[in-house]
Amino acid sequence: MKTSSQRKGFTLPEVMMALVISMVVFSAMGVLLSRCFSLWVDAQAHWKLAQHARVTRTRILYGGFGVGTGILSATNLVIAPYGEWRQLTFNPVSQSGTREVYGWTGTSPQNIWLKSSADSPAWAFAQSVSSYGITETPLVTADDFIASLSNQLLTISYTLNFSAMGKNFEHPQTIQAYLVNE
């Protein structure tokens, strides 16, 4: 039997080999964790865009100012240019007054606005506002807003944009609705 003074330690090549194997394992784990985090950020961004798309579609179609104030309850729908915006003006069946939807036709960061009358506060897509006094750019924006009406079929398309962790995400949207009371 060998005593403790007779036992040999690890040789230099064995120590170097162990270090190389450890570095390879830790590097692979780092790459894997980095990729998982990137996929998580992408999934979260797409989820956020999908939620904003659902809320915006609901507000445009069914109204942002109570039941029956959206485009699906519209009479006398008019689509007209409003500078670089597209304006949809209509009268809801259930309430008096006009309602307006504004969408930015360009590609700079903007919003979709819903108004219940000329002097009322607006609802803006992706943010809560009580007036036009907005100084910050919203996190989720909408642009490329196109609206057309043909044979009582209203088609609205726009693109949602979101930036996270240095990446830009886009989510094109199309809403089609048959209007009974054009």
C-alpha positions as CSV (number, residue, x, y, z in Angstrom):
1,M,0.0,0.0,0.0
2,K,1.2,3.5,-1.0
3,T,1.5,6.2,1.6
4,S,0.4,9.7,0.9
5,S,3.9,10.8,0.1
6,Q,4.2,8.1,-2.6
7,R,1.0,9.0,-4.4
8,K,1.3,11.2,-7.5
9,G,-1.0,14.2,-8.4
10,F,-2.4,15.0,-11.8
11,T,0.0,15.6,-14.6
12,L,0.0,18.8,-16.5
13,P,-1.6,17.3,-19.7
14,E,-4.4,15.9,-17.5
15,V,-5.1,19.3,-15.9
16,M,-5.0,21.0,-19.3
17,M,-7.4,18.4,-20.8
18,A,-9.8,18.9,-17.9
19,L,-9.7,22.7,-18.4
20,V,-10.4,22.4,-22.1
21,I,-13.3,20.1,-21.6
22,S,-14.7,22.4,-18.9
23,M,-14.4,25.5,-21.2
24,V,-16.2,23.7,-24.0
25,V,-19.0,22.6,-21.7
26,F,-19.4,26.1,-20.2
27,S,-19.2,27.8,-23.7
28,A,-21.9,25.5,-25.0
29,M,-24.1,26.2,-22.0
30,G,-23.6,30.0,-22.5
31,V,-24.6,29.8,-26.2
32,L,-27.6,27.7,-25.3
33,L,-28.8,30.1,-22.5
34,S,-28.2,33.1,-24.8
35,R,-30.3,31.5,-27.6
36,C,-33.1,30.6,-25.1
37,F,-33.2,34.2,-23.8
38,S,-33.4,35.5,-27.4
39,L,-36.2,33.2,-28.2
40,W,-38.0,34.2,-25.0
41,V,-37.7,37.9,-26.0
42,D,-39.0,37.2,-29.5
43,A,-42.0,35.2,-28.2
44,Q,-42.8,37.9,-25.7
45,A,-42.7,40.6,-28.4
46,H,-45.0,38.6,-30.7
47,W,-47.4,38.0,-27.8
48,K,-47.5,41.7,-27.0
49,L,-48.2,42.6,-30.7
50,A,-50.9,40.0,-30.9
51,Q,-52.6,41.4,-27.7
52,H,-52.5,44.9,-29.2
53,A,-53.8,43.7,-32.5
54,R,-56.8,42.1,-30.7
55,V,-57.6,45.2,-28.7
56,T,-57.3,47.5,-31.7
57,R,-59.4,45.3,-33.9
58,T,-62.1,45.2,-31.2
59,R,-62.0,48.9,-30.6
60,I,-62.3,49.7,-34.3
61,L,-65.1,47.2,-35.0
62,Y,-67.2,47.4,-31.9
63,G,-66.3,50.9,-30.6
64,G,-64.1,52.4,-28.0
65,F,-66.9,54.5,-26.5
66,G,-69.5,52.0,-25.4
67,V,-71.5,49.3,-27.1
68,G,-72.5,50.1,-30.6
69,T,-70.0,52.9,-31.3
70,G,-67.7,51.0,-33.7
71,I,-67.6,50.6,-37.4
72,L,-69.9,47.5,-37.3
73,S,-72.7,49.8,-36.2
74,A,-71.9,52.5,-38.7
75,T,-74.1,54.4,-41.0
76,N,-72.9,56.9,-43.6
77,L,-69.3,55.7,-43.5
78,V,-66.9,58.0,-45.3
79,I,-63.2,57.4,-46.0
80,A,-61.2,60.4,-46.8
81,P,-57.5,61.6,-46.7
82,Y,-56.7,63.9,-43.8
83,G,-53.2,65.2,-44.5
84,E,-50.9,62.1,-44.1
85,W,-53.7,60.4,-42.2
86,R,-56.6,58.4,-43.4
87,Q,-59.9,59.4,-41.7
88,L,-63.0,57.2,-41.4
89,T,-66.1,59.1,-40.3
90,F,-69.4,57.4,-39.5
91,N,-72.5,57.7,-37.4
92,P,-73.2,54.9,-34.9
93,V,-76.7,53.5,-34.8
94,S,-77.1,53.4,-31.1
95,Q,-75.8,56.9,-30.2
96,S,-76.0,60.3,-31.7
97,G,-73.0,62.2,-33.1
98,T,-70.2,61.1,-35.3
99,R,-67.3,58.9,-34.6
100,E,-63.9,59.1,-36.3
101,V,-61.0,56.7,-36.8
102,Y,-57.6,58.1,-37.9
103,G,-54.7,56.0,-39.1
104,W,-51.3,57.1,-40.3
105,T,-50.6,56.3,-43.9
106,G,-46.8,56.8,-43.7
107,T,-44.2,54.6,-42.1
108,S,-43.0,56.8,-39.2
109,P,-44.0,55.8,-35.7
110,Q,-47.6,56.9,-35.2
111,N,-50.8,55.6,-33.8
112,I,-54.5,54.8,-34.6
113,W,-56.9,57.3,-33.0
114,L,-60.6,56.9,-32.2
115,K,-62.6,60.0,-31.4
116,S,-66.2,60.2,-30.4
117,S,-66.7,63.9,-31.4
118,A,-64.7,66.8,-32.5
119,D,-63.9,68.2,-29.1
120,S,-63.8,64.9,-27.1
121,P,-60.7,63.1,-25.7
122,A,-59.4,60.4,-28.1
123,W,-58.5,56.8,-27.5
124,A,-55.1,56.0,-28.9
125,F,-53.9,52.6,-29.9
126,A,-51.3,51.2,-27.5
127,Q,-51.5,53.9,-24.9
128,S,-54.1,55.5,-22.7
129,V,-54.5,59.2,-23.3
130,S,-57.0,61.8,-22.3
131,S,-56.0,64.5,-24.8
132,Y,-53.6,65.2,-27.7
133,G,-50.9,66.3,-25.4
134,I,-48.6,63.3,-25.9
135,T,-44.9,63.9,-26.0
136,E,-43.6,60.4,-25.9
137,T,-43.6,57.8,-28.7
138,P,-45.7,54.8,-27.8
139,L,-44.0,51.4,-27.4
140,V,-46.3,49.8,-30.0
141,T,-47.0,51.9,-33.1
142,A,-49.2,51.4,-36.1
143,D,-48.5,52.7,-39.6
144,D,-49.2,52.0,-43.3
145,F,-53.0,52.4,-42.6
146,I,-55.1,51.8,-45.7
147,A,-58.9,51.7,-45.7
148,S,-61.2,51.0,-48.7
149,L,-64.9,50.3,-49.1
150,S,-66.3,48.3,-52.0
151,N,-69.8,46.8,-52.2
152,Q,-70.3,47.2,-48.5
153,L,-67.0,45.4,-47.7
154,L,-64.8,47.5,-45.6
155,T,-61.1,46.5,-45.6
156,I,-58.6,48.1,-43.2
157,S,-55.0,47.1,-43.2
158,Y,-52.1,48.4,-41.1
159,T,-48.8,47.3,-39.6
160,L,-48.0,47.1,-35.9
161,N,-44.5,47.8,-34.9
162,F,-42.6,47.0,-31.7
163,S,-39.0,47.4,-30.7
164,A,-37.4,45.2,-27.9
165,M,-33.8,44.4,-27.1
166,G,-32.5,46.1,-30.2
167,K,-34.9,44.2,-32.5
168,N,-37.8,45.5,-34.5
169,F,-40.9,43.4,-34.8
170,E,-43.7,43.9,-37.4
171,H,-47.2,42.4,-37.4
172,P,-49.4,43.2,-40.4
173,Q,-53.1,43.3,-39.7
174,T,-56.1,43.2,-42.0
175,I,-59.7,43.8,-40.9
176,Q,-62.6,43.0,-43.2
177,A,-66.2,43.6,-42.3
178,Y,-69.4,43.7,-44.3
179,L,-71.4,46.9,-43.4
180,V,-75.1,46.5,-43.4
181,N,-75.8,50.2,-42.9
182,E,-73.3,51.8,-45.3
